[in-house]
Amino acid sequence: MKTRRVVITGVAGFIGSNLADRLLREGASVAGIDNLAAGARGQVPEGVEFHQADIRDRGSRSLFRGADAVFHLAAKNCIADCQADPVETADINVTGTVNVLEACRSAGVKKTVIAESSALYEGSRALPTPEEEEEPRSFYAVSKSCGRSFSRAFERFHGLNLTSLRYFCVYGPRQDYRRTIPPVMSAFILKLLKGERPVIYGSGKKRRDFVYVDDVNDFHLQCLSDPRTDGGTYNVGSGTNHSVLEIYEIVESMLRTGIRPEFKPDLPGEAETTLADIRRAAALGWRPKTGIEEGLRRQVEHIRDRVLAPEEP
């Protein structure tokens, strides 16, 4: 790998820890920043130079010195929590992002990859949704939109070399199960493995574009090596979608528990359907490779062997 030193914010989280693993295998030197408010120290791979720090702290800027590239993944991203506390949401996702951008500028970082979100498309009716569509509705989506505006300004006024990635529903090992309302994959698998009824909010007919974390990391690495990504904004999804009920049925068919879900009132601020238009990323040669059943099988194995096994006598 030509990139020698990479800094990851949110390294103790789901995507950040998986990315750190991949970069280390590719021979990069990885420094990680996380305040551990949501991430878990035990998820940070051995070999990462770890710093427990907050992206809002101006003192954290020194941690970016010497970096060839930065992946800014740290965020407050549970929609329910963001709806409950818009002030902290703005503080982390806007002020924190600006602080990271300034750190990258002052450190002379050659490439910065910014995590955006498919939540920017909440109000759009265009399916599959191209990158030109932006209609944020929830506090989380609005905060990510503000972060994007600051990113564009740092490009415009300071020449920062940025690539923006709009993740759809990324899943796989280490997916955050500690949230107030966990992502459906982790929630279903954990509940069923424990012999408990999983919860479905609403009818279960909402459809989501799910993309496996290894496929996401393929594009992360391409961002580091392919100058065509410089200055670009890309959807990172699978280009297909599944309903929440379909995901439940796939997991149940693997575990064969016979447990049926519990239905609760729908959650506010969520889109009915997400579906990525991935033509822009595909034009660069990237395509997701992991099918939904294979990805879920790997996630089941991880939760069974790594999350629940330590609790056994």
C-alpha positions in Angstrom: 0.0 0.0 0.0 1.4 3.4 -1.0 -0.4 5.2 1.8 1.9 4.8 4.8 -0.1 6.2 7.8 -3.9 6.3 8.1 -6.0 7.9 10.8 -9.5 6.6 11.5 -11.9 8.5 13.7 -14.5 6.2 15.3 -12.0 3.3 15.2 -13.8 1.4 18.0 -17.0 1.4 16.1 -18.4 -1.1 13.6 -17.1 0.2 10.3 -14.0 1.8 11.8 -12.7 -1.4 13.5 -13.3 -3.5 10.3 -11.5 -0.9 8.2 -8.6 -0.8 10.6 -8.3 -4.6 10.3 -8.3 -4.4 6.5 -5.7 -1.6 6.4 -3.4 -3.4 8.8 -3.5 -6.5 6.6 -2.7 -4.3 3.6 0.5 -3.1 5.4 -0.6 0.4 6.5 0.2 2.1 9.8 -3.1 2.8 11.5 -3.8 5.4 14.2 -7.3 5.4 15.7 -9.3 8.0 17.6 -12.4 7.2 19.6 -14.0 8.6 22.8 -15.6 5.2 23.5 -19.0 6.7 24.0 -20.5 4.2 21.6 -17.5 2.1 20.4 -15.9 -0.7 22.4 -12.1 -0.7 23.1 -12.1 -4.5 22.7 -13.0 -4.0 19.0 -9.9 -2.0 18.2 -7.6 -4.4 16.4 -4.1 -5.2 17.8 -1.6 -3.1 16.0 -3.6 0.1 15.9 -2.1 3.1 17.6 -5.2 3.9 19.7 -6.0 7.3 21.2 -9.0 7.8 23.5 -10.0 11.3 22.4 -13.1 13.3 21.4 -13.2 14.7 17.8 -14.7 17.9 19.3 -11.6 18.6 21.3 -9.2 20.9 19.6 -6.3 19.2 21.4 -7.0 16.1 19.3 -5.7 17.9 16.2 -2.2 16.9 17.0 -3.1 13.3 16.5 -3.5 13.9 12.7 0.1 15.0 12.2 2.0 12.8 9.8 -1.1 11.2 8.3 -1.3 10.5 4.6 -5.0 9.8 4.7 -7.9 10.2 7.2 -11.2 8.3 7.3 -13.7 10.4 9.4 -16.2 7.9 10.6 -17.0 9.1 14.1 -20.6 10.3 14.5 -23.7 10.2 16.6 -25.7 8.1 14.3 -28.7 6.4 16.0 -31.6 8.2 14.5 -33.8 7.8 17.7 -31.0 9.2 19.9 -30.4 12.1 17.5 -34.1 12.9 17.5 -34.1 13.0 21.3 -31.0 15.2 21.5 -30.5 17.5 18.5 -28.1 19.8 20.4 -25.6 17.0 21.0 -26.2 15.7 17.5 -25.1 19.0 16.1 -22.2 19.2 18.5 -20.8 15.9 17.4 -21.7 15.7 13.8 -21.2 19.3 12.8 -18.7 20.8 15.3 -16.8 17.5 15.5 -16.6 17.2 11.7 -15.3 20.8 11.3 -12.6 20.2 13.9 -11.5 17.0 12.0 -11.5 19.0 8.7 -9.4 21.7 10.3 -7.0 19.1 11.7 -6.6 17.6 8.2 -6.0 21.0 6.7 -3.4 22.0 9.3 -1.7 18.6 9.1 -1.5 18.7 5.3 -3.3 15.4 4.9 -3.2 14.2 1.3 -6.6 12.4 1.2 -9.6 12.7 3.5 -12.6 10.3 3.2 -15.8 11.6 4.9 -18.6 9.4 6.0 -21.9 10.8 4.9 -25.2 8.9 4.9 -28.1 7.7 2.8 -30.2 9.5 5.4 -29.6 12.6 3.2 -32.2 11.0 0.8 -35.0 10.7 3.4 -37.4 13.0 1.6 -36.5 11.9 -1.9 -38.9 9.7 -3.9 -36.4 8.8 -6.6 -35.5 5.1 -6.5 -32.8 4.0 -7.0 -31.5 7.2 -5.5 -28.6 9.0 -7.3 -26.1 11.2 -5.5 -27.8 14.4 -6.9 -30.9 13.8 -4.7 -30.6 15.5 -1.2 -33.6 15.9 1.0 -32.7 15.4 4.6 -35.5 15.4 7.2 -34.4 13.9 10.5 -32.0 15.7 12.9 -29.4 13.1 12.1 -29.7 13.7 8.4 -29.7 17.5 8.8 -26.5 17.3 10.9 -24.8 15.2 8.2 -25.9 17.7 5.5 -24.3 20.5 7.5 -21.1 18.5 7.8 -21.2 18.0 4.1 -21.5 21.8 3.5 -18.5 22.4 5.7 -16.6 19.7 3.7 -17.3 21.5 0.4 -16.2 24.8 2.0 -12.9 23.2 3.0 -12.4 22.0 -0.5 -13.3 25.4 -1.9 -11.2 27.6 0.4 -8.4 25.3 1.5 -8.0 22.8 -1.3 -8.6 19.8 0.9 -8.7 16.6 -1.1 -12.0 15.0 -0.1 -14.1 12.0 -1.1 -17.6 11.7 0.4 -19.2 8.3 0.9 -22.9 7.9 1.5 -23.3 4.6 3.2 -26.6 2.7 3.0 -27.3 0.0 5.7 -23.9 -1.5 6.3 -23.9 -4.8 8.1 -21.5 -7.6 9.2 -19.4 -8.6 12.2 -19.2 -6.0 15.0 -22.3 -4.2 13.8 -23.4 -2.1 16.8 -25.7 -4.0 19.0 -25.4 -1.5 22.0 -27.5 1.3 20.5 -30.8 2.3 22.1 -32.4 0.7 19.0 -29.9 -1.6 17.4 -29.7 -2.2 13.6 -32.1 -5.0 12.5 -29.5 -7.6 11.7 -27.8 -7.4 15.1 -31.1 -7.1 16.9 -32.7 -10.1 15.3 -29.7 -12.3 15.6 -29.1 -11.5 19.3 -32.7 -11.9 20.3 -33.2 -15.2 18.5 -29.9 -16.7 19.8 -31.0 -15.8 23.3 -34.4 -17.4 22.8 -36.2 -14.0 22.9 -38.7 -12.3 20.7 -37.2 -9.7 18.4 -38.9 -6.4 17.9 -40.1 -5.0 14.5 -41.1 -1.4 14.5 -44.1 -0.8 12.2 -45.3 -3.4 9.8 -41.9 -4.7 8.8 -42.5 -3.7 5.2 -39.9 -1.0 5.1 -37.2 -1.8 2.6 -33.5 -1.2 3.1 -30.5 -1.4 0.9 -28.1 -3.6 2.9 -24.4 -3.7 2.0 -21.8 -6.0 3.6 -18.9 -4.3 5.4 -16.1 -6.1 3.4 -17.6 -4.7 0.2 -17.6 -1.3 1.8 -13.9 -1.7 2.7 -13.1 -2.6 -0.9 -14.3 0.9 -1.9 -12.5 2.5 1.0 -9.2 1.1 -0.3 -10.0 2.2 -3.8 -10.5 5.7 -2.5 -6.9 5.7 -1.3 -5.4 4.5 -4.6 -7.7 5.8 -7.3 -7.3 9.5 -8.0 -10.6 9.4 -9.9 -12.4 9.4 -6.5 -10.8 12.8 -5.6 -13.5 15.3 -5.0 -16.3 12.8 -5.6 -19.4 11.8 -3.8 -20.4 8.1 -4.0 -23.3 6.0 -2.9 -22.1 2.8 -1.1 -24.9 0.3 -1.2 -25.7 -3.0 -2.9 -28.2 -1.7 -5.5 -30.8 -4.1 -4.1 -33.1 -4.0 -1.1 -35.0 -6.2 1.3 -37.8 -5.6 3.7 -37.3 -5.9 7.5 -39.6 -8.9 7.5 -37.5 -10.6 4.8 -34.4 -10.1 6.9 -36.2 -11.6 9.9 -37.2 -14.6 7.8 -33.7 -15.2 6.5 -32.2 -15.1 10.0 -35.0 -17.3 11.4 -34.4 -19.9 8.6 -30.8 -20.1 9.6 -31.4 -20.5 13.4 -34.8 -22.4 13.3 -35.9 -21.1 16.6 -39.7 -21.0 15.9 -39.8 -17.6 17.6 -42.0 -15.0 16.0 -41.4 -11.2 16.2 -43.1 -8.7 18.4 -44.5 -5.7 16.6 -44.3 -2.2 18.1 -45.3 1.3 16.8 -43.3 2.7 14.0 -40.3 4.9 14.6 -40.3 8.6 13.5 -37.9 10.1 11.1 -37.1 7.0 9.0 -37.5 6.6 5.3 -39.9 4.0 4.0 -37.5 2.7 1.4 -33.8 3.0 0.6 -32.2 1.9 -2.6 -28.8 3.0 -3.8 -28.0 4.0 -7.4 -24.4 2.7 -7.4 -23.7 3.5 -11.1 -21.1 6.2 -10.1 -19.0 3.8 -8.0 -19.6 1.0 -10.5 -18.1 3.1 -13.2 -14.8 3.0 -11.3 -14.9 -0.8 -11.2 -16.4 -1.3 -7.8 -19.2 -3.8 -7.2 -20.5 -5.4 -4.0 -19.7 -9.1 -4.0 -21.4 -10.5 -0.8 -24.9 -11.8 -1.1 -27.4 -11.2 1.8 -27.5 -14.8 3.0 -23.7 -15.2 3.0 -23.3 -11.9 4.8 -25.9 -12.8 7.5 -24.3 -16.2 8.0 -21.0 -14.5 8.8 -22.7 -12.1 11.2 -24.6 -14.9 12.9 -21.3 -16.8 13.4 -19.6 -13.6 14.8 -22.4 -12.9 17.3 -22.6 -16.5 18.4 -18.9 -17.0 18.8 -17.6 -13.6 19.8 -20.4 -11.8 21.5 -22.4 -14.4 23.3 -19.9 -17.1 23.9 -18.0 -15.2 26.7 -21.3 -15.2 28.6 -21.4 -19.0 28.7 -20.2 -20.8 31.8 
